[in-house]
Structures are given as structure tokens and as C-alpha cells.
Amino acid sequence: MMILALFLATAAPVTQGRAVALVSDAMKRIDPTTPLVCLSITPEKTSSRRFDITVREVHDYKCGGDDEVETVRDRFRVTRLPVSVSRLDAAKDRYIPCTISKGAVTCPAPTR
């Protein structure tokens, strides 16, 4: 019975909220010095198979910066089933797979 419960937990498709949480976790590891309140993590495109999520800087009195500017920090793709997270490598114009281990998301650095 325990094996069935574990299978169902990992086989359930990702919701939009869970996709945003996975990207939030990735951003904590990518840039641990930027508080999450200074990042806007927004699903831009959704389909039955995936979420395309954009991470932008928040510019306000708390985070600093020009509040007329919304700088894109990163782009991610989260697939619903099987669950996976990829980070856009803008220089190569392709998504590179991240690793999900025990709920923690680790992404390789993009090409500079």
C-alpha cells in the first residue's frame, strides 16, 4: 500500500502552484542573496503539458531599482508529467534540464 501511495504522489501532474514553487526553489539556489519578495515568478504560457515561467526583478522601495523597469532574470519550463524543470540558456536558445532531488531543484548555470 505504501508503494502505491508513493507512486501516486510522484505520478500526479504538476499544478500551476507547484510549478511556481519548484521555480522558487530553483531561484533560491541560483541566487541565494536575492530575497524571493524581490522576484516576480509568473507563469506566462500554460498548456496541458507544461508551464513556461518567467522570473522578473521587483523594483520598489523595499528591493530598490527603477519601478518602471521589469528586468527578466530567468525563464523556466516545468512539465506536468513526468515532472521536470528546465532553465533557459538564452545564449544557446535552448532549455537545459535541472535536477530534482528530494524536492530540491538544482539548475546548471547558463552559457555566458
C-alpha positions as CSV (number, residue, x, y, z in Angstrom):
1,M,0.0,0.0,0.0
2,M,2.9,2.4,0.8
3,I,4.5,1.8,-2.6
4,L,1.2,2.6,-4.3
5,A,0.9,5.9,-2.3
6,L,4.4,6.8,-3.3
7,F,3.8,6.1,-6.9
8,L,0.6,8.2,-7.0
9,A,2.4,11.1,-5.3
10,T,5.1,11.1,-7.9
11,A,2.8,10.4,-10.8
12,A,0.4,13.3,-10.1
13,P,0.7,16.0,-12.7
14,V,2.1,19.4,-11.5
15,T,-0.3,22.2,-10.8
16,Q,0.5,25.8,-11.5
17,G,1.1,26.5,-7.8
18,R,3.5,23.6,-7.6
19,A,5.3,24.7,-10.8
20,V,5.8,28.2,-9.3
21,A,7.1,26.6,-6.0
22,L,9.6,24.5,-8.0
23,V,10.9,27.6,-9.8
24,S,11.1,29.5,-6.4
25,D,13.2,26.7,-5.0
26,A,15.5,26.8,-8.1
27,M,15.9,30.6,-7.7
28,K,16.9,30.2,-4.0
29,R,19.8,28.0,-5.1
30,I,20.7,30.1,-8.2
31,D,20.8,33.4,-6.3
32,P,20.6,32.9,-2.6
33,T,21.4,36.6,-1.9
34,T,18.2,37.9,-3.6
35,P,15.1,37.6,-1.4
36,L,12.1,35.9,-3.1
37,V,10.0,39.0,-2.3
38,C,12.2,40.9,-4.8
39,L,11.4,38.4,-7.6
40,S,8.1,38.0,-9.5
41,I,7.6,34.4,-10.6
42,T,4.9,34.3,-13.2
43,P,3.5,31.6,-15.5
44,E,3.4,33.2,-18.9
45,K,2.3,30.3,-21.1
46,T,0.4,27.2,-20.0
47,S,-0.7,24.1,-21.8
48,S,-1.9,20.6,-20.8
49,R,1.8,19.5,-20.9
50,R,3.8,22.4,-19.4
51,F,4.2,25.8,-17.8
52,D,6.6,28.4,-19.2
53,I,7.5,30.6,-16.2
54,T,9.3,34.0,-16.2
55,V,11.2,35.4,-13.3
56,R,11.4,39.2,-13.1
57,E,13.1,41.5,-10.7
58,V,10.7,43.5,-8.5
59,H,11.7,47.2,-8.3
60,D,10.1,49.0,-5.4
61,Y,11.0,50.8,-2.2
62,K,11.9,47.5,-0.5
63,C,14.0,45.9,-3.3
64,G,15.4,49.1,-4.9
65,G,15.7,49.9,-8.6
66,D,13.6,51.8,-11.1
67,D,9.9,50.8,-10.6
68,E,9.2,51.5,-14.3
69,V,11.6,48.6,-15.3
70,E,10.8,44.9,-15.1
71,T,14.1,43.1,-15.8
72,V,13.8,39.4,-16.8
73,R,16.2,37.4,-14.6
74,D,15.4,33.9,-15.8
75,R,13.0,31.7,-17.8
76,F,11.9,28.2,-16.9
77,R,9.9,25.4,-18.4
78,V,8.1,23.0,-16.0
79,T,6.5,19.9,-17.5
80,R,3.4,18.4,-15.8
81,L,4.1,14.7,-16.2
82,P,6.7,13.4,-15.9
83,V,7.6,16.3,-13.6
84,S,10.7,18.1,-14.8
85,V,12.2,21.6,-14.6
86,S,14.4,23.2,-17.3
87,R,16.2,26.6,-17.3
88,L,16.5,28.7,-20.5
89,D,20.1,29.1,-21.7
90,A,19.5,32.3,-23.7
91,A,22.9,32.3,-25.4
92,K,22.1,28.9,-26.9
93,D,18.4,29.5,-27.2
94,R,17.5,26.1,-25.6
95,Y,16.3,24.8,-22.2
96,I,18.8,22.9,-20.1
97,P,17.4,20.3,-17.7
98,C,17.6,20.9,-13.9
99,T,17.8,18.1,-11.3
100,I,15.0,17.5,-8.8
101,S,16.2,15.5,-5.8
102,K,14.1,15.2,-2.6
103,G,12.0,18.2,-3.7
104,A,15.1,20.4,-4.2
105,V,15.7,21.9,-7.6
106,T,19.3,22.4,-8.8
107,C,19.9,24.0,-12.2
108,P,23.2,24.3,-14.2
109,A,24.5,27.8,-14.9
110,P,23.6,29.0,-18.4
111,T,26.3,29.8,-21.0
112,R,27.7,33.4,-20.7
